[in-house]
Amino acid sequence: WRACPTCTKDDWDEFPARFDRYGTTDRDGETLHFILDNACNVGHTVGLYSFLSLLWVSISIYVMGYYGAKKEIQFDKAQQTATDYSIEVQNPPPEASNPEEWKNFFGQLGGQVNACTIALDNEDLIDLLTKRRTLLLKFDMELPPGVKVDPSKLEEYLADMPRVPRWKKLFCMSDPHALADSIHKLDEEIEEMSKEKYNVSNVFITFETERDQRDMLDALSSCKLDIWTNNTNA
C-alpha cells in the first residue's frame, strides 16, 4: 500500500473490482488515504506470448473460414437444384414480356438457355385464383366419396345437394350452394382481371450447365460503385 493524499473514496467505489484497492486510516485526528499498488514487473516475454496467442487465434479463424468456404462449395455441388442453373433478373423493363427476346439476349453473351420464366406483377389475380382453389376444395369435400369436383359441373352437383339449414351454419358447416355462388363471383372477377395487361416483375433464366450460369454471372457482374451510380456503361 502507498499513500495517496489526493485520492477520495468516490474515485474507487465505482466498480466492485476496485473497491478493495482503496483504504483509509485515522492518525492524530487526520484521515490518511491509501491505495493498493501492484509493483509487478511485466517483461517482454509476457507481451510476446500475448502477441503469439493473438496471431494464433487470427490464423485459426482465417483457416476455419477458408476451410468452411471450400466445404460450402463442395456441399453445393453435391446437391443439384434449379438455382444452380438459373439466374434472376430483379429489375427487368416493365414491358419486356417476350421470353424469346430474353433467350436471344443471353444467348448472344455465350450462354445456352434452356428455359425462360416471366413473372408478372399480378398478385391480386393470384390471390383470387388462390381463393377460388380454396373454395373448390371445400366444395369437393361436400361431394360423395370417389367423385372429383369439376368446376364446369357445379350446377349438376347442386341439383342433388339440399341447402344446409341455418342452424347448421351456426356450427360452421359449409353450404354447397353458397360455395358455388362464391365460386361464380370469383370466376367473373378473374375473367375481368385476366384481360388486364401486367408489368414484368422478375425474369428467371435457366441455362444448360452450371458453368454457363457462373460465366454469365461473371460477365454481368459490376462493382458496387457502378451499381450505386447506375453506370450503364460499366
C-alpha positions in Angstrom: 0.0 0.0 0.0 1.1 3.6 -0.6 -0.2 6.9 0.5 -2.4 8.9 -1.9 -3.3 12.2 -0.3 -5.4 13.4 -3.3 -7.4 10.2 -3.5 -11.0 10.1 -2.4 -13.5 7.2 -1.8 -15.6 8.4 -4.7 -12.7 7.7 -7.1 -12.6 4.0 -6.1 -16.1 2.8 -5.4 -17.5 2.8 -9.0 -16.7 -0.9 -9.7 -16.5 -3.8 -7.2 -13.2 -4.8 -8.6 -11.6 -1.5 -7.5 -13.4 -1.2 -4.1 -10.8 -3.3 -2.3 -7.9 -1.3 -3.7 -8.7 1.7 -1.6 -8.3 2.1 2.2 -8.2 4.8 4.9 -7.0 5.1 8.5 -7.1 7.8 11.1 -4.0 9.1 12.7 -3.9 12.0 15.2 -7.4 13.1 14.1 -6.4 13.1 10.4 -7.7 10.7 7.8 -5.0 9.1 5.7 -5.8 7.7 2.2 -4.0 4.6 0.8 -4.3 2.7 -2.5 -3.0 -0.7 -3.4 -0.2 -0.5 -5.8 0.9 -3.7 -7.6 4.6 -3.4 -8.3 4.6 -6.3 -10.9 7.5 -6.3 -13.3 6.0 -7.3 -16.7 8.8 -8.3 -19.0 8.9 -8.5 -22.8 8.2 -12.2 -22.7 4.7 -11.7 -21.5 4.0 -9.3 -24.4 5.5 -11.8 -26.8 3.2 -14.6 -25.5 0.2 -12.4 -25.9 1.2 -11.4 -29.4 1.8 -15.0 -30.4 -1.6 -16.0 -28.9 -3.4 -13.3 -30.9 -1.5 -14.4 -34.0 -2.5 -18.0 -33.5 -6.2 -17.1 -33.0 -6.2 -14.9 -36.1 -4.6 -17.6 -38.2 -7.1 -20.2 -36.9 -10.1 -18.0 -37.7 -8.8 -17.4 -41.2 -8.1 -21.2 -41.8 -11.5 -22.2 -40.5 -13.2 -19.6 -42.7 -11.3 -20.7 -45.7 -12.0 -24.4 -45.0 -15.7 -23.6 -44.4 -16.0 -21.8 -47.7 -14.4 -24.7 -49.5 -16.7 -27.2 -47.8 -19.7 -25.0 -48.7 -18.8 -25.1 -52.3 -18.4 -28.9 -52.2 -21.8 -29.3 -50.5 -23.4 -27.0 -53.0 -22.0 -29.0 -55.9 -23.2 -32.3 -54.4 -26.8 -31.1 -54.3 -28.2 -30.1 -57.6 -31.1 -27.7 -57.6 -32.7 -25.3 -60.2 -30.9 -22.4 -58.6 -27.5 -23.9 -59.6 -28.5 -23.4 -63.3 -30.6 -20.2 -63.1 -30.2 -16.5 -62.6 -32.9 -13.9 -61.7 -33.3 -10.5 -63.3 -34.9 -8.5 -60.5 -35.4 -5.2 -62.3 -36.4 -6.0 -65.9 -38.2 -3.5 -68.2 -41.9 -3.5 -67.4 -42.8 -4.3 -71.0 -40.2 -7.0 -71.6 -42.6 -10.0 -71.5 -41.3 -11.9 -74.6 -39.3 -15.0 -73.5 -37.6 -15.3 -76.9 -36.1 -11.8 -76.6 -34.6 -12.8 -73.2 -33.3 -16.1 -74.7 -31.7 -14.3 -77.6 -30.1 -11.7 -75.3 -28.4 -14.2 -73.0 -27.6 -16.4 -76.0 -25.6 -13.6 -77.5 -23.5 -13.5 -74.3 -22.5 -17.1 -74.8 -25.0 -18.9 -72.6 -27.1 -21.9 -73.7 -30.6 -21.0 -72.4 -32.9 -23.9 -71.8 -35.9 -22.1 -70.3 -37.1 -18.6 -69.5 -39.8 -17.8 -67.0 -41.5 -14.4 -66.9 -43.1 -13.4 -63.6 -45.8 -10.7 -63.8 -46.9 -8.2 -61.2 -50.3 -9.8 -60.8 -50.5 -10.5 -57.1 -54.2 -9.5 -57.0 -55.1 -12.0 -59.7 -53.1 -14.7 -57.9 -54.9 -14.0 -54.7 -58.3 -14.5 -56.5 -57.1 -17.8 -58.0 -56.0 -19.0 -54.6 -59.3 -18.1 -53.0 -61.1 -20.0 -55.9 -58.9 -23.0 -55.4 -59.7 -23.0 -51.6 -63.5 -22.8 -52.3 -63.3 -25.7 -54.8 -61.5 -27.8 -52.3 -64.3 -27.1 -49.7 -66.9 -27.9 -52.4 -65.1 -31.2 -53.2 -65.4 -32.2 -49.6 -69.2 -32.0 -49.8 -69.3 -34.4 -52.7 -69.9 -38.2 -52.3 -66.7 -40.3 -51.9 -65.0 -41.0 -55.2 -66.5 -38.0 -57.0 -63.9 -35.4 -58.1 -65.1 -31.9 -58.4 -65.4 -30.4 -61.9 -65.8 -26.6 -61.9 -67.9 -26.8 -65.1 -70.5 -29.1 -63.4 -71.2 -27.2 -60.2 -74.9 -26.8 -61.1 -75.3 -30.5 -61.8 -73.8 -31.3 -58.4 -76.1 -28.8 -56.7 -79.3 -30.5 -58.1 -78.7 -33.4 -55.8 -77.5 -31.4 -52.8 -80.0 -29.8 -50.4 -79.3 -26.5 -48.8 -77.8 -26.5 -45.4 -80.2 -25.2 -42.6 -79.3 -22.0 -40.9 -78.9 -23.7 -37.5 -76.2 -26.0 -39.0 -74.4 -22.9 -40.4 -74.0 -21.7 -36.9 -71.7 -24.7 -36.3 -69.6 -23.6 -39.3 -70.9 -26.2 -41.7 -70.3 -25.3 -45.3 -73.3 -24.7 -47.7 -72.5 -26.1 -51.2 -74.9 -23.6 -52.8 -73.2 -20.6 -51.1 -69.8 -22.0 -52.1 -71.0 -22.3 -55.7 -72.2 -18.7 -55.7 -68.9 -17.5 -54.3 -67.0 -19.5 -57.0 -69.1 -18.0 -59.8 -68.4 -14.5 -58.5 -64.7 -15.2 -58.3 -64.8 -16.5 -61.9 -66.3 -13.2 -63.1 -63.6 -11.2 -61.3 -60.8 -13.4 -62.5 -62.1 -13.2 -66.1 -62.1 -9.4 -65.9 -58.7 -9.2 -64.3 -57.2 -11.6 -66.8 -57.9 -9.1 -69.6 -55.6 -6.5 -68.0 -52.0 -6.2 -69.0 -49.5 -6.6 -66.2 -45.9 -5.4 -66.0 -43.0 -7.8 -65.7 -41.6 -8.1 -62.1 -38.9 -10.8 -62.4 -37.3 -12.9 -65.1 -35.8 -16.3 -64.4 -33.3 -17.7 -66.9 -32.3 -21.4 -66.7 -29.1 -22.5 -68.5 -27.8 -25.8 -69.8 -24.9 -26.2 -67.4 -23.7 -24.7 -64.1 -20.7 -23.4 -66.0 -22.9 -21.3 -68.2 -24.7 -19.9 -65.2 -21.4 -18.9 -63.4 -19.9 -17.5 -66.6 -23.0 -15.4 -67.1 -22.9 -14.1 -63.6 -19.2 -13.1 -64.0 -20.0 -11.4 -67.3 -22.8 -9.4 -65.9 -21.2 -8.5 -62.5 -20.4 -4.9 -61.7 -18.7 -3.2 -58.8 -20.8 -1.6 -56.1 -19.8 1.9 -57.2 -21.3 1.4 -60.7 -24.4 0.0 -59.1 -24.9 2.9 -56.8 -24.2 5.4 -59.5 -26.4 3.5 -62.1 -23.5 3.5 -64.5 -25.0 1.8 -67.6 -21.6 1.8 -69.4 -19.9 -0.4 -66.9 
